Amino acid sequence: MTRWGILIIAAMALQPIAGMAQKKYSLSADQAVQLALKQVTDIKNLQIDRELQLAKNKELIAQAFPQVNGTISTQHFFSIPVTLLPDFISPSVYQVLVDNGVKNGAGSPITKPNDPPQFFPAQFGVPWQSSAGFQFQQLLFQPDLFIAVLARKKSIDLTEANIKSMEDSVKSNLYRAYYSVFIAEKRKSYLDSGIVRLQKLKADQEKLFKNGFAERLDIDKTQVSLNNLMTTVSQIEKLMEIGLASLKFAMALNQKDTLELTEKLSNDRIKKNLLDMSGFTYEDRKEIQVLNIVKDLQGLDIKRQKLSYAPTVATYWSYSKNALGQDFNLLNFNQKWFKTSVWSVNMSVPIFDAGQKGQRIRQAKLNLEKRGR
């Protein structure tokens, strides 16, 4: 009994939560459109894409500004690298002996030997080496960055045009779904009126038949018409359910929510927002604007690929201090540090890439040609 009581109490407690999850909406067509524009996932994603593009543009522009990096490091050599030095002592000694005419034990003048050059190993440095400094780098010219600066506004225009195009698509689908339900409701109301009239006609015909003023065939014909209308009403009710489900889907609403249509259809409403064909141009359509912007971006991509033959120029300046010792001394404030400073300008010139750049240019031109068809 205790277990069943707990289950009943839990079910009663969950009922208000389930009721709270369901919402009721009473919307006109314009209100439904505004709600859909706020809730449709595709529009939200495109708005996020716009913010991503803005962030990407700022990232690209930041590359044209100075970059400063700081470094600090400590190294310990368990074995100090060995360098082979040429034997410069022996040739110097022999040269002194030759210059002074010194003779060997046999009485002959000493001469420089013709042996191959000799080397002896030497170690330079100390086991512990520490370094701290910073580097300033400035990019002077980079082809793809140059084109990115030119294309940043076009890229934002593309995201804006995609949003507008998606909003137009959502509006079109929602108005179509809204008015299809509304028209189905109107049709059902007309059919309900027809059913009432046929039921009254059938009742009158049955009275006339009882009094001998009508035939059974007339009653049967009326019954067939009545059955047909009732079947049609049943079909329209199913279509209304499907239409409401489609409308909720277009608005990104939960299918369990209640939706009431408040729009009143009139001649003025039908004529409202009709397209004036006198001033219509295809360039006004958002889809065409998207295609034109993509075409412009692909033209910039061709320029970017052509500029890849241009050199990249950058400059940098670095400053560092180094500490050397036999023991770890990074934390010793009395340790002597030796400074190093260098400034440089680098130019990277592409010479040969086995035709890669040429093929990229060809691909960019083909993409532009495909988009123009």
C-alpha positions as CSV (number, residue, x, y, z in Angstrom):
1,M,0.0,0.0,0.0
2,T,2.8,2.3,0.8
3,R,4.5,1.7,-2.6
4,W,1.3,2.3,-4.5
5,G,0.6,5.4,-2.4
6,I,4.0,6.8,-3.4
7,L,3.4,6.2,-7.0
8,I,0.0,7.9,-7.0
9,I,1.5,11.0,-5.2
10,A,4.4,11.1,-7.7
11,A,1.9,11.0,-10.6
12,M,-0.2,13.7,-9.1
13,A,2.9,15.9,-8.6
14,L,4.0,15.4,-12.2
15,Q,0.7,16.4,-13.7
16,P,1.2,20.2,-13.0
17,I,4.7,20.0,-14.5
18,A,3.3,18.3,-17.7
19,G,0.6,21.0,-17.9
20,M,3.2,23.7,-17.5
21,A,5.2,22.3,-20.4
22,Q,2.2,22.9,-22.7
23,K,1.6,26.4,-23.9
24,K,-1.4,28.1,-25.6
25,Y,-0.9,30.5,-28.5
26,S,-3.5,32.8,-30.1
27,L,-1.8,34.3,-33.1
28,S,-2.6,36.2,-36.3
29,A,-0.6,35.5,-39.4
30,D,1.8,38.4,-38.7
31,Q,2.3,37.4,-35.1
32,A,3.0,33.9,-36.1
33,V,5.7,35.1,-38.5
34,Q,7.4,37.2,-35.8
35,L,7.3,34.3,-33.4
36,A,8.8,32.0,-36.1
37,L,11.6,34.4,-36.9
38,K,12.7,34.3,-33.2
39,Q,12.5,30.6,-32.8
40,V,13.4,28.9,-36.1
41,T,16.7,27.1,-35.6
42,D,18.0,27.8,-39.1
43,I,17.7,31.5,-38.6
44,K,19.4,31.3,-35.2
45,N,22.3,29.3,-36.8
46,L,22.7,31.9,-39.6
47,Q,22.8,34.7,-37.0
48,I,25.5,32.7,-35.2
49,D,27.3,32.4,-38.6
50,R,27.2,36.1,-38.9
51,E,28.8,36.5,-35.5
52,L,31.4,33.9,-36.4
53,Q,32.3,35.8,-39.6
54,L,32.6,39.0,-37.6
55,A,35.0,37.3,-35.2
56,K,36.9,35.7,-38.1
57,N,37.3,39.1,-39.8
58,K,38.7,40.6,-36.6
59,E,41.1,37.7,-36.3
60,L,42.4,38.3,-39.8
61,I,42.8,42.0,-39.3
62,A,44.6,41.4,-36.1
63,Q,47.3,39.6,-38.1
64,A,48.2,42.9,-39.7
65,F,49.0,44.5,-36.3
66,P,52.2,44.0,-34.4
67,Q,52.7,40.7,-32.6
68,V,54.7,40.6,-29.3
69,N,55.8,37.3,-27.7
70,G,57.8,36.8,-24.5
71,T,59.9,33.7,-23.8
72,I,61.8,32.4,-20.8
73,S,63.7,29.1,-20.8
74,T,66.3,27.1,-18.9
75,Q,68.5,24.4,-20.3
76,H,70.8,21.9,-18.7
77,F,73.4,20.1,-20.8
78,F,74.3,16.7,-19.3
79,S,77.0,16.6,-22.0
80,I,78.3,19.8,-23.4
81,P,78.6,19.7,-27.2
82,V,82.1,19.0,-28.5
83,T,83.6,21.0,-31.4
84,L,86.6,19.9,-33.4
85,L,89.2,22.7,-33.7
86,P,92.1,22.7,-36.2
87,D,95.5,22.1,-34.7
88,F,96.9,25.7,-35.1
89,I,99.6,25.3,-32.4
90,S,101.9,22.8,-34.3
91,P,102.0,24.7,-37.5
92,S,102.9,27.9,-35.6
93,V,105.7,26.2,-33.7
94,Y,107.2,24.7,-36.9
95,Q,106.9,28.1,-38.6
96,V,109.0,29.7,-35.8
97,L,111.6,27.0,-36.1
98,V,111.8,27.4,-39.8
99,D,112.0,31.2,-39.6
100,N,115.0,30.9,-37.1
101,G,116.8,28.2,-39.1
102,V,116.8,25.6,-36.4
103,K,118.3,22.3,-37.4
104,N,117.5,18.8,-36.3
105,G,119.9,16.3,-34.8
106,A,121.2,15.3,-38.2
107,G,122.1,18.9,-38.9
108,S,119.4,19.4,-41.5
109,P,117.1,22.5,-41.3
110,I,113.7,21.7,-39.8
111,T,110.8,21.9,-42.3
112,K,107.1,22.0,-41.8
113,P,105.6,18.5,-42.2
114,N,103.2,17.8,-45.0
115,D,100.9,15.7,-42.8
116,P,97.1,16.1,-43.1
117,P,95.6,18.8,-40.9
118,Q,95.1,17.7,-37.4
119,F,92.1,18.5,-35.1
120,F,91.5,18.3,-31.4
121,P,88.2,18.2,-29.5
122,A,87.0,21.2,-27.4
123,Q,84.0,21.9,-25.3
124,F,82.5,25.4,-25.2
125,G,79.8,26.5,-22.8
126,V,78.6,25.6,-19.3
127,P,76.0,23.0,-18.2
128,W,73.3,25.6,-17.2
129,Q,72.0,28.2,-19.6
130,S,69.0,30.5,-19.0
131,S,67.3,32.9,-21.3
132,A,64.5,35.5,-21.0
133,G,63.3,38.0,-23.6
134,F,60.6,39.1,-26.0
135,Q,60.1,39.4,-29.8
136,F,58.3,42.1,-31.8
137,Q,57.0,40.9,-35.2
138,Q,55.2,43.0,-37.9
139,L,53.8,41.5,-41.1
140,L,54.4,44.0,-43.9
141,F,52.8,42.2,-46.8
142,Q,51.0,38.8,-47.2
143,P,48.9,38.1,-50.2
144,D,46.0,36.1,-48.6
145,L,45.8,38.7,-45.8
146,F,45.6,41.5,-48.3
147,I,42.6,39.8,-50.1
148,A,41.0,39.0,-46.7
149,V,40.9,42.7,-45.9
150,L,39.2,43.4,-49.2
151,A,36.7,40.6,-48.7
152,R,35.7,41.2,-45.1
153,K,32.7,43.4,-46.0
154,K,31.5,41.0,-48.7
155,S,31.7,38.1,-46.3
156,I,29.4,40.0,-43.8
157,D,27.1,40.9,-46.7
158,L,26.8,37.2,-47.6
159,T,25.8,36.3,-44.0
160,E,23.2,39.1,-44.0
161,A,21.8,38.1,-47.4
162,N,21.6,34.4,-46.2
163,I,19.6,35.6,-43.1
164,K,17.2,37.7,-45.2
165,S,16.8,34.8,-47.7
166,M,16.0,32.4,-44.9
167,E,13.6,34.8,-43.3
168,D,11.8,35.2,-46.6
169,S,11.6,31.4,-46.9
170,V,10.2,31.1,-43.4
171,K,7.6,33.8,-44.0
172,S,6.5,32.1,-47.3
173,N,6.2,28.7,-45.7
174,L,4.4,30.0,-42.6
175,Y,1.9,32.2,-44.5
176,R,1.2,29.2,-46.7
177,A,0.7,26.8,-43.8
178,Y,-1.3,29.4,-41.8
179,Y,-3.8,30.2,-44.5
180,S,-4.1,26.6,-45.6
181,V,-5.4,25.8,-42.1
182,F,-7.6,28.9,-42.1
183,I,-9.1,28.0,-45.5
184,A,-9.7,24.5,-44.4
185,E,-11.6,25.8,-41.4
186,K,-13.7,28.0,-43.7
187,R,-14.4,25.1,-45.9
188,K,-15.4,23.0,-43.0
189,S,-17.8,25.7,-41.7
190,Y,-19.5,25.9,-45.2
191,L,-19.7,22.1,-45.3
192,D,-21.2,22.0,-41.8
193,S,-23.9,24.4,-43.0
194,G,-24.5,22.2,-46.0
195,I,-24.9,19.2,-43.7
196,V,-27.4,21.0,-41.6
197,R,-29.5,21.9,-44.7
198,L,-29.3,18.4,-46.0
199,Q,-30.4,16.9,-42.7
200,K,-33.3,19.3,-42.6
201,L,-34.1,18.4,-46.3
202,K,-34.0,14.7,-45.5
203,A,-36.3,15.2,-42.5
204,D,-38.8,17.1,-44.7
205,Q,-38.6,14.4,-47.4
206,E,-39.3,11.7,-44.9
207,K,-42.4,13.5,-43.7
208,L,-43.6,13.9,-47.3
209,F,-42.8,10.3,-48.0
210,K,-45.0,9.2,-45.1
211,N,-47.8,11.3,-46.5
212,G,-47.3,10.0,-50.0
213,F,-45.9,13.2,-51.6
214,A,-42.3,12.0,-52.1
215,E,-40.5,8.9,-53.2
216,R,-37.9,6.8,-51.4
217,L,-35.4,7.5,-54.2
218,D,-35.4,11.2,-53.3
219,I,-34.6,10.3,-49.7
220,D,-31.8,8.0,-50.8
221,K,-30.3,10.7,-53.0
222,T,-30.3,13.1,-50.2
223,Q,-28.7,10.5,-47.9
224,V,-25.9,9.9,-50.4
225,S,-25.2,13.6,-50.7
226,L,-25.3,13.9,-46.9
227,N,-22.8,11.0,-46.6
228,N,-20.5,12.5,-49.1
229,L,-20.5,15.8,-47.3
230,M,-19.8,14.1,-43.9
231,T,-16.9,12.1,-45.5
232,T,-15.5,15.4,-46.9
233,V,-15.7,17.0,-43.5
234,S,-13.8,14.1,-42.0
235,Q,-11.1,14.5,-44.6
236,I,-10.9,18.2,-44.0
237,E,-10.6,17.7,-40.2
238,K,-7.6,15.4,-40.9
239,L,-6.1,18.0,-43.2
240,M,-6.6,20.6,-40.5
241,E,-4.7,18.5,-38.0
242,I,-1.9,18.0,-40.5
243,G,-1.9,21.7,-41.3
244,L,-1.7,22.7,-37.7
245,A,1.1,20.3,-37.1
246,S,2.9,21.8,-40.2
247,L,2.3,25.3,-38.9
248,K,3.7,24.4,-35.4
249,F,6.7,22.8,-37.1
250,A,7.3,26.0,-39.3
251,M,7.1,28.1,-36.1
252,A,9.4,25.7,-34.1
253,L,6.7,25.0,-31.6
254,N,6.1,21.9,-29.5
255,Q,3.4,19.7,-31.2
256,K,1.7,19.4,-27.8
257,D,1.1,23.2,-27.6
258,T,-2.3,24.6,-28.4
259,L,-2.5,26.9,-31.4
260,E,-5.5,29.1,-32.2
261,L,-5.7,31.1,-35.4
262,T,-7.2,34.6,-35.0
263,E,-6.8,35.9,-38.5
264,K,-9.9,37.0,-40.3
265,L,-9.8,36.6,-44.1
266,S,-11.0,39.5,-46.1
267,N,-10.5,41.0,-49.6
268,D,-8.3,43.7,-48.2
269,R,-6.2,41.1,-46.5
270,I,-5.9,39.1,-49.7
271,K,-4.8,42.1,-51.7
272,K,-2.3,43.3,-49.1
273,N,1.4,42.8,-49.9
274,L,0.7,41.7,-53.5
275,L,3.8,42.0,-55.6
276,D,3.8,45.1,-57.8
277,M,5.3,43.6,-61.0
278,S,5.8,47.1,-62.6
279,G,9.0,47.7,-60.6
280,F,10.1,44.2,-60.1
281,T,13.7,43.1,-60.8
282,Y,15.4,39.8,-60.2
283,E,18.2,41.6,-58.4
284,D,15.7,42.4,-55.6
285,R,15.3,38.8,-54.7
286,K,17.5,37.7,-51.8
287,E,18.5,34.5,-53.5
288,I,19.9,36.5,-56.5
289,Q,21.7,38.8,-54.1
290,V,23.3,35.8,-52.4
291,L,24.4,34.4,-55.7
292,N,25.9,37.7,-56.7
293,I,27.8,38.1,-53.5
294,V,29.2,34.6,-53.8
295,K,30.2,35.4,-57.3
296,D,32.1,38.5,-56.1
297,L,33.8,36.5,-53.4
298,Q,34.9,33.8,-55.9
299,G,36.4,36.6,-58.0
300,L,38.4,37.8,-55.0
301,D,39.5,34.2,-54.5
302,I,41.0,34.2,-58.0
303,K,42.9,37.4,-57.1
304,R,44.1,35.7,-53.9
305,Q,45.4,32.7,-55.8
306,K,47.2,34.9,-58.3
307,L,48.8,37.0,-55.6
308,S,50.2,33.8,-54.1
309,Y,53.1,34.3,-56.6
310,A,54.0,37.5,-54.7
311,P,56.5,37.5,-51.9
312,T,55.7,37.7,-48.2
313,V,57.5,40.4,-46.3
314,A,57.8,40.6,-42.5
315,T,60.1,42.3,-40.0
316,Y,60.9,41.4,-36.4
317,W,63.0,42.7,-33.5
318,S,64.0,40.6,-30.5
319,Y,65.7,41.3,-27.3
320,S,66.9,38.7,-24.7
321,K,69.2,38.2,-21.9
322,N,71.2,35.0,-21.2
323,A,72.6,33.7,-18.0
324,L,75.4,31.0,-18.0
325,G,76.8,29.0,-15.1
326,Q,78.0,25.7,-13.8
327,D,75.0,25.5,-11.5
328,F,71.4,26.3,-11.6
329,N,71.2,30.1,-11.0
330,L,68.0,31.3,-12.5
331,L,66.8,32.5,-9.0
332,N,70.1,34.2,-8.1
333,F,69.5,37.9,-8.5
334,N,73.3,38.6,-8.4
335,Q,73.8,36.4,-11.5
336,K,75.2,38.3,-14.5
337,W,73.0,38.4,-17.6
338,F,74.3,39.0,-21.1
339,K,72.0,40.8,-23.5
340,T,71.3,40.0,-27.1
341,S,69.3,42.2,-29.5
342,V,68.6,41.7,-33.2
343,W,66.5,43.3,-35.9
344,S,65.6,41.6,-39.2
345,V,63.6,41.9,-42.4
346,N,62.6,38.7,-44.1
347,M,61.2,38.2,-47.6
348,S,59.9,34.8,-48.7
349,V,59.8,34.5,-52.5
350,P,58.0,31.5,-54.0
351,I,60.1,30.0,-56.8
352,F,58.9,26.6,-57.7
353,D,55.9,24.5,-56.4
354,A,55.4,22.0,-59.3
355,G,52.4,23.9,-60.6
356,Q,50.3,23.9,-57.4
357,K,49.5,27.6,-57.6
358,G,48.5,27.3,-61.2
359,Q,46.0,24.5,-60.4
360,R,44.5,26.5,-57.6
361,I,43.9,29.4,-59.9
362,R,42.3,27.1,-62.4
363,Q,40.0,25.6,-59.7
364,A,39.0,29.1,-58.6
365,K,38.1,30.1,-62.2
366,L,36.1,26.9,-62.7
367,N,34.2,27.5,-59.5
368,L,33.4,31.0,-60.8
369,E,32.4,29.7,-64.2
370,K,30.1,27.1,-62.6
371,R,28.5,29.7,-60.3
372,G,27.8,31.9,-63.4
373,R,25.8,29.3,-65.3
